[in-house]
């Protein structure tokens, strides 16, 4: 009982400290992880086994961590090293692509393809944001898209805010479509043993339908604001050529190949047996070896703080799991829903969406995974359906407010620093209806397809 | 060519810090930057001036903002970065100016030609001044002073490591109640001239 109380207290303290930003979130999660090990596992449970299970280092030394010969299986509890290695690998690859100018080139190439016409640009950038976010982190997607959008808006004389808001939403939506699009999906996939194909054929289909709806919604609400000021004729010859954005031609070609290989490996990983940790290591090694003298620079640019945050977070959630708190929470959700699957889905998707709109969706999704596992076991509900529900709720819900997801923060900050201030009121007025609509569509599709 | 001079003036509300900053700018014949430089930022960035004024010298609410890899969702913080960029650009260009508030003593610290000043005052003298200037009762003046000082403190401390009004953060901290506005300005010019020699 004491261990349970302490585990909950540490978890709440971690959330409060993350939200208030008194300390950086990786510092908070690591301190809370240490407190969990000492007070929950050590003094509360007197269990060295719980400590070793949560730190989970032994998993790295198993064959299944690198290669799965049979069915995709669920990962073990505790620190999800598979997620950490995969995210690290993708971070290295993305830094390599950014160095050679890949993202800027892609944006400029598309702008040129649509002849720099604002409405086609608006639609294609939303689609580009969705597709890129399916494979790389949404922060990088928005960082480049927002910067190029502002640059083009100054040349073409239109208001960039509608376009940036739409790109943010689509980046979060695109992240929900695949296993590697958003950290909650990677954690869900590796923890519960789903493949890239599982995600694409389930959350991917839902995301596609939502994309159609939000494209229409954003077009209808923004079409007037996006009218380009054509009174001053635009000299298209002054537009930066896509080729001029490439900083290293050879490196660019190599980056494209590595990115293509990463996508192929991810799409086929259920067939090849390569786990996401192996894929992460392959793309990181390929990037570092081919970058030669820039390898150290790329390694320095990796966001280690996020990786440390994940490590601490997994330990704190491990504390809740080992003390049985999450089973109690699962039983509570089961009781409220009265065992009714439709109510259960509604609770999970709306709770996930609302919580993710205000706090980091990663701790929430990580906490919910053991809960949906318990719900599935106790009520005989299909675990995969609950997983897709959780993924859609956490990924889409984050779009509702400026602080809900990392992409939102980066997009809002990039725009504001260029003088296009996006305040809470403006953001929520445009994005909240889109979020509610997308969550509703996702819930109805889950009802329609799985129940 | 005149040697560059940047004077950063932090101030308690009612201490006459702004008036002293004006006197220093007149004395040295250099531009005074307070809220007026928002006009320049607004023109340069094609921004709505009303938006900028609403956010100027406002502290960020930690509960309604979030930071990711150095990017902040807080409009107040982002406006501050625009102001920082503007001030650094001016300083890099070798311009001389007096800047009032806006964490300038911290963000311009690396410039050798910057002198940072903090003006404080006795509470009774500050109340008297605010009552006279704004035709307020004593209790209204006390309330206004507390409110303004709290806002300035929270604004400064949410963006800077060193605390607002902490004498270790400034080259010179001075109580304007003892020498009055003119006397304080005179003493400060003596200090500035001595520093520049």
Interface residues (C-beta under 8 A of the other chain):
Chain A: X19 X20 X21 X22 X139 X303 X402 X403 X406 X408 X409 X410 X412 X413 X414 X416 X417 X418 X419 X420 X421 X422 X423 X424
Chain B: X41 X42 X44 X45 X46 X47 X48 X51 X52 X55 X62 X63 X64 X65 X66 X67 X68 X69 X71 X72 X73 X75 X78 X79 X81 X82
